[in-house]
Amino acid sequence: MQRPSGVTVIAIFQIAIAVFAILLGLMAFGLGSVVAMHRAAFGGPFGAVAGALGAVVGIIALVFGVLCIVLGVGLLKLANWARLVTLVLAALGALLHVLRLFHSMLHPHLFMFHAFWSVMVTAICVVIIWYLLQPNVKQAFGET
C-alpha cells in the first residue's frame, strides 16, 4: 500500500523537530562550557554547575533528537512501532501542554504567549493522534 500523504507530513515534522532538538543540544553543550570556562577564568562558584547543566540538557536534547529522527524514518517506512511511539509521544505532548496552559494561568504576565503556544501544540498533537488512528492509515501500517 502507498504511504498516506499525512504520514509523510508527520514524518517530516518529526525530522524537523529532531533537527531543532539536536541544534538545541549542541547549543546547550556550548553555552554550558562557555559559562563554565568564564567562571573558571574570572572566579565564581557556579562554573561547574553551568557546565554540568549544559551537559545534561545537551544530552537530553540530543537523545530526543535522535529518537525523533528514528521515528520520522520509521514513519516514512510505514513501521507500525513508529506509529505507536508517535501516538504515545503526541498524547504525552498534549497532556503536558494542557497542564502548561493551566500553569500559565498562574502567571498573567506571560499568559497570552504561553496560552497561545500551549493551545497550538495541543491542537497539533490531537490532530496527529486523530490522523494516525484513522482506519486507512492504520491499514497502511499493516494494522487491521
ABEGO torsion letter per residue (X at the ends): XBBBAAAAAAAAAAAAAAAAAAAAAAAAAAAAAAAAAAAAAAEEAAAAAAAAAAAAAAAAAAAAAAAAAAAAAAAAAGBAAAAAAAAAAAAAAAAAAAAAAAAAAABAAAAAAAAAAAAAAAAAAAAAAAAAABAAAAAAAGBX
